[in-house]
Amino acid sequence: MGKAHAVAMASVGAVFNTKLRPRLEMVCASSPDSAERYRVAYGFARATDDWRTLVEDPRVGAIVIASPQETHRRIAEAAFALGKPVLCEKPLGASMEDSAAMVAAAEASGVPNMVGFNYIRTPASQYARQLIADGEIGDITWFRGEHTEDFYADPRTPASWRTSGMANGTLGDLAPHMVNAALALMGPIARVMGTYETVHKERPGGEVDNDDHAQLMCRFENGAMGAMYFSRIATGRKMGYAYEITGTAGAIRFDQEDQNALWLYKITDHESQRGFRKILTGPAHPDYLPFCQGPGHGTGYQDQIIIEARDFLRAIETGEAIWPTFKDGHDVNRVIAATLASADTETWQNINDF
């Protein structure tokens, strides 16, 4: 993610003709050698192996946190204390306590803050948000979402940092992306019922102490029902960030493995022509034109990070909060915490209790 953000900050000015043009001033890594390697590879002016040196440097005006979750809180609090804007990768903190403290620090500082949920920024998903907000598919009655991948489907895959600690399990790693999508598309979640499971309890190199897959049922505050599934062992799925939304006047389907297409059904179509139709994204859709003038040519993963960088620069320029803020990231963590509590107690859990 450090590379993705460095590339985004280096190119966002040219892509979006932003008023603010970021300069890659300093990169921090865990050792002097790796920091210098990243400096050369990514085009930074300077490097350090001490995050405090980076945060406190007067020539560093804004911070991107793309380090392990357990480091997020200390870095963010130090940056906010100096009045420096922060873009932090998800999940916001390693615990609910961490993310709540980070929200408090962000709000006390009054400076721009954002969380790195990039997948929801595809032109297709932005268009889906518009369709729902404009009432194109009527009143929403149902949501189904998933974030499924298969990078741990093979039990012979060695244990790693991903297999230790709940923050690194599927509920901490993959689930936040789809929960964020659900909140963006549907609005707040009122309550959840969830469960999770470790399928491969041992791997070469060690035991696994976090979840391989999880699921939840939910009720949104607008009354709609929902269900979500998350897995890192979903054999055959490479980027299964997908959702279906049903309304009283139509429906929407999306799958990130075909991220430049949105499927739309409208009940107002003539009966002889009813069915899901594939809409290819193009210049008429949000944030597509800066990358390409031809419809159907598509955007990619790195482009989502560039859109994110544009939003962060705009927040710094205007001083106005742009979604998703630290508070929005904490709202995702609340849903995950409620899901874990539900699994432990086998009961429905109200989000407002977290």
Helices and strands as residue ranges (DSSP letters): H 2-16, E 26-28, H 32-42, E 46-48, H 51-56, E 63-65, H 69-81, E 86-89, H 96-109, E 113-116, G 119-121, H 123-133, E 140-148, G 161-163, G 166-168, H 170-173, H 175-186, E 189-197, E 202-203, E 206-207, E 213-220, E 225-231, E 240-247, E 250-255, G 256-258, E 261-266, G 271-273, E 277-280, H 301-318, H 326-345, E 349-350, G 351-353
